[in-house]
Amino acid sequence: SQSQSQSQSQSQSHTRAFARCRSKVMLYSDVLGGAPVPGKSVAVIGAGGIGFDVAEYLTHDTSHAATSLDTTAFMKEWGVDMSNTTRGGLLEPVDSLPAREVFLLQRKKGALGTGLGKTTGWIHRATLRKKAVKMLSGVEYVKVDDAGLHIKVHPKKSGPAIEQILDVDHVVVCAGQESVTGIMEPLKAAGVPAFEIGGAEHAGELDAKRAIDQGTRLAAVIETAEAGAVFNQPIPFAADFVRNARKWSGRNYS
């Protein structure tokens, strides 16, 4: 009947629309693993260490080597005069154009990148600013459709959320990581002492410093350690107070 035909047509249309929207969304592991290159405009969900790395990866023009591998290009990018003939040895930085437009988004309010390493975090933030990456915090993710990524941006203090549609070709998810510990049970069953450190122990907010610390503490007592034990650094009262203050205020004190 005509009504059945219309219903089937609508169902097929919805299926095609769903497939198109689904193809817009990619996992960071797929992007870094050699999946089809995202389009010229990309939204990155999640602004932890992986989100920053992926954003930097997406802005790099693959037609030439990374500046970190080319001393001359690196010095030009950061305005360093290798001849030391200018005042202070500084020149006007020469920025290269980003390969694509990138939006870096996070759910929590406050500055992006506050959880990055104290000695290198500023470099990552500066690099993305040089590549004109648009950073948004307090983001609520609504949906993805043919128009792009629908979001609501909540202000840092009070006030209504601002609805936006980011007209992007792809959305790369760098959030919601889970520890992969499937090998633990077979090892236990075989009577092999096993321990989890780093991302295997806790995948959220991956922290190389914490992983190295856990591994070092474990190595110091490996001969007497109870299988499955986790060795974390005790948090002094002062450090805990500062961490909570940063969390409450959403400000970066580093």
C-alpha positions as CSV (number, residue, x, y, z in Angstrom):
1,S,0.0,0.0,0.0
2,Q,1.0,3.7,-0.3
3,S,1.3,4.1,3.5
4,Q,3.6,1.1,3.7
5,S,5.7,2.4,0.9
6,Q,6.0,5.8,2.6
7,S,6.9,4.2,5.9
8,Q,9.6,2.1,4.2
9,S,11.0,5.2,2.5
10,Q,11.1,7.1,5.7
11,S,12.8,4.2,7.5
12,Q,15.4,3.9,4.7
13,S,16.0,7.7,4.9
14,H,16.5,7.6,8.7
15,T,18.9,4.6,8.3
16,R,21.0,6.5,5.7
17,A,21.0,9.6,7.9
18,F,22.1,7.5,10.9
19,A,24.9,6.0,8.9
20,R,26.1,9.4,7.7
21,C,26.1,10.7,11.3
22,R,27.8,7.6,12.6
23,S,30.5,8.0,10.0
24,K,31.2,11.5,11.3
25,V,32.3,10.1,14.7
26,M,35.8,8.6,15.1
27,L,37.8,7.3,18.0
28,Y,41.2,8.8,18.6
29,S,42.8,5.3,18.4
30,D,41.4,5.0,14.8
31,V,42.8,8.4,13.8
32,L,46.2,7.7,15.2
33,G,46.1,4.1,13.9
34,G,45.9,5.2,10.3
35,A,42.2,5.4,9.7
36,P,40.9,7.6,6.8
37,V,42.1,11.2,7.4
38,P,39.4,13.4,9.0
39,G,38.0,16.3,7.0
40,K,39.1,19.9,7.0
41,S,37.1,20.8,10.1
42,V,37.2,18.6,13.2
43,A,35.8,18.7,16.7
44,V,37.9,16.9,19.4
45,I,35.9,15.8,22.4
46,G,38.1,15.6,25.5
47,A,40.9,18.0,26.4
48,G,43.2,15.8,28.5
49,G,46.7,14.8,27.3
50,I,45.3,12.6,24.5
51,G,43.0,15.3,23.3
52,F,45.8,17.8,23.1
53,D,48.0,15.3,21.3
54,V,45.3,14.5,18.8
55,A,44.5,18.2,18.2
56,E,48.2,18.9,17.5
57,Y,48.3,15.8,15.2
58,L,45.3,17.0,13.3
59,T,46.7,20.5,12.7
60,H,50.0,19.3,11.4
61,D,50.5,19.5,7.7
62,T,51.8,16.1,6.6
63,S,53.3,17.5,3.4
64,H,56.4,18.5,5.4
65,A,58.2,17.1,8.5
66,A,57.2,18.2,12.0
67,T,59.2,21.2,13.2
68,S,60.4,19.1,16.1
69,L,62.5,17.1,13.6
70,D,63.8,20.2,11.7
71,T,66.0,22.5,13.8
72,T,65.8,25.5,11.3
73,A,62.0,25.3,11.0
74,F,61.6,24.9,14.8
75,M,63.7,28.1,15.5
76,K,61.7,30.0,12.9
77,E,58.4,28.9,14.4
78,W,59.4,30.0,17.9
79,G,61.3,33.2,16.9
80,V,64.8,32.1,17.9
81,D,67.7,33.9,16.1
82,M,70.4,31.3,15.8
83,S,72.9,33.9,14.5
84,N,72.4,35.9,17.7
85,T,72.5,39.1,15.8
86,T,69.2,40.5,17.0
87,R,68.4,42.0,20.4
88,G,67.8,39.2,22.9
89,G,68.4,36.6,20.1
90,L,64.7,36.9,19.2
91,L,62.9,37.2,15.9
92,E,59.2,37.5,14.9
93,P,57.9,33.9,15.0
94,V,56.9,32.4,11.7
95,D,53.8,30.3,12.1
96,S,52.8,27.6,9.7
97,L,49.2,27.3,8.6
98,P,47.2,24.5,10.3
99,A,46.2,21.6,8.1
100,R,42.6,21.9,9.3
101,E,40.3,23.8,11.6
102,V,40.1,22.1,15.0
103,F,37.8,22.6,18.0
104,L,39.0,21.2,21.3
105,L,36.2,20.7,23.8
106,Q,35.9,19.7,27.4
107,R,32.9,19.2,29.7
108,K,34.3,20.7,32.9
109,K,34.5,24.4,33.3
110,G,37.8,26.3,33.5
111,A,40.9,26.6,31.4
112,L,41.9,23.7,29.2
113,G,45.1,21.8,29.8
114,T,45.4,22.4,33.6
115,G,46.1,18.7,34.1
116,L,49.0,18.6,31.6
117,G,52.6,18.3,32.8
118,K,53.9,21.4,34.6
119,T,57.1,21.5,32.5
120,T,55.5,20.8,29.1
121,G,51.8,21.8,29.4
122,W,52.5,25.4,28.5
123,I,54.2,24.2,25.3
124,H,51.1,22.2,24.2
125,R,48.8,25.1,25.0
126,A,51.0,27.6,23.1
127,T,51.3,25.2,20.1
128,L,47.6,24.9,19.7
129,R,47.1,28.6,20.1
130,K,49.6,29.1,17.2
131,K,47.6,26.7,15.2
132,A,44.4,28.7,15.9
133,V,42.7,25.8,17.7
134,K,39.4,26.9,19.2
135,M,39.2,25.8,22.9
136,L,35.8,25.6,24.6
137,S,35.1,24.5,28.2
138,G,31.8,23.8,30.0
139,V,30.5,22.0,26.9
140,E,27.4,19.8,26.9
141,Y,27.2,17.5,23.9
142,V,23.7,17.3,22.5
143,K,23.8,15.4,19.2
144,V,25.6,14.8,15.9
145,D,23.7,15.2,12.6
146,D,24.2,16.3,9.0
147,A,24.5,19.9,10.3
148,G,27.4,19.1,12.6
149,L,28.0,18.7,16.3
150,H,25.3,20.3,18.4
151,I,26.6,21.6,21.8
152,K,25.6,23.8,24.7
153,V,28.3,25.9,26.3
154,H,27.8,26.7,29.9
155,P,29.3,29.9,31.3
156,K,32.0,29.6,33.9
157,K,29.8,31.3,36.5
158,S,26.1,31.8,36.2
159,G,23.8,32.3,33.3
160,P,22.0,30.2,30.6
161,A,23.9,27.9,28.3
162,I,24.6,29.0,24.8
163,E,23.6,26.6,22.0
164,Q,25.9,26.2,19.1
165,I,26.3,24.0,16.1
166,L,29.8,23.3,15.0
167,D,29.9,22.7,11.3
168,V,32.5,20.0,11.3
169,D,33.2,17.1,9.0
170,H,34.2,14.8,11.8
171,V,34.1,14.4,15.6
172,V,37.0,12.6,17.3
173,V,36.3,11.2,20.7
174,C,39.2,11.4,23.2
175,A,37.2,10.8,26.3
176,G,35.8,7.9,28.3
177,Q,38.9,5.7,28.2
178,E,38.7,2.4,30.0
179,S,41.5,0.3,31.4
180,V,42.3,-2.9,29.4
181,T,43.1,-5.5,31.9
182,G,41.9,-8.7,30.2
183,I,45.3,-10.4,30.7
184,M,45.1,-10.2,34.5
185,E,42.7,-13.1,35.1
186,P,44.7,-15.6,32.9
187,L,47.9,-14.6,34.8
188,K,46.2,-15.1,38.1
189,A,44.9,-18.4,37.0
190,A,48.4,-19.5,36.0
191,G,49.8,-18.4,39.4
192,V,51.8,-15.5,37.9
193,P,52.0,-12.4,40.2
194,A,50.7,-9.5,38.2
195,F,50.3,-5.8,39.0
196,E,48.5,-2.9,37.3
197,I,50.1,0.5,36.9
198,G,49.5,3.7,34.9
199,G,46.6,3.5,32.5
200,A,46.0,-0.2,33.2
201,E,45.3,0.7,36.8
202,H,43.3,3.9,36.1
203,A,42.6,5.1,32.5
204,G,41.1,8.5,33.3
205,E,43.4,11.5,33.1
206,L,46.3,9.4,31.9
207,D,49.4,10.6,33.7
208,A,52.9,9.4,32.7
209,K,54.4,10.8,35.9
210,R,52.0,8.8,38.1
211,A,52.6,5.7,36.0
212,I,56.4,6.0,36.4
213,D,56.0,6.7,40.1
214,Q,53.8,3.6,40.6
215,G,56.3,1.5,38.6
216,T,59.3,2.7,40.7
217,R,57.5,2.1,44.0
218,L,56.5,-1.4,42.8
219,A,60.0,-2.2,41.6
220,A,61.4,-1.3,45.1
221,V,59.3,-4.0,46.8
222,I,58.6,-6.4,43.9
223,E,60.0,-9.4,45.7
224,T,57.7,-9.1,48.7
225,A,54.7,-7.2,47.1
226,E,51.3,-8.9,47.2
227,A,50.0,-9.6,43.7
228,G,47.5,-7.0,42.6
229,A,48.6,-4.3,45.0
230,V,48.9,-0.7,43.8
231,F,51.6,1.6,45.1
232,N,50.5,5.2,44.8
233,Q,52.4,8.2,46.2
234,P,50.9,9.6,49.4
235,I,49.4,13.0,48.8
236,P,50.6,15.6,51.3
237,F,48.0,17.9,52.9
238,A,49.3,21.0,51.1
239,A,49.2,19.4,47.7
240,D,45.7,18.0,48.3
241,F,44.6,21.5,49.4
242,V,46.0,23.2,46.2
243,R,44.5,20.5,44.0
244,N,41.0,21.0,45.5
245,A,41.4,24.8,45.3
246,R,42.1,24.5,41.6
247,K,39.2,22.1,41.1
248,W,36.7,24.5,42.9
249,S,37.9,27.7,41.2
250,G,38.5,26.2,37.7
251,R,41.8,28.2,37.6
252,N,45.2,27.2,36.6
253,Y,47.9,28.0,39.2
254,S,50.7,26.3,37.4
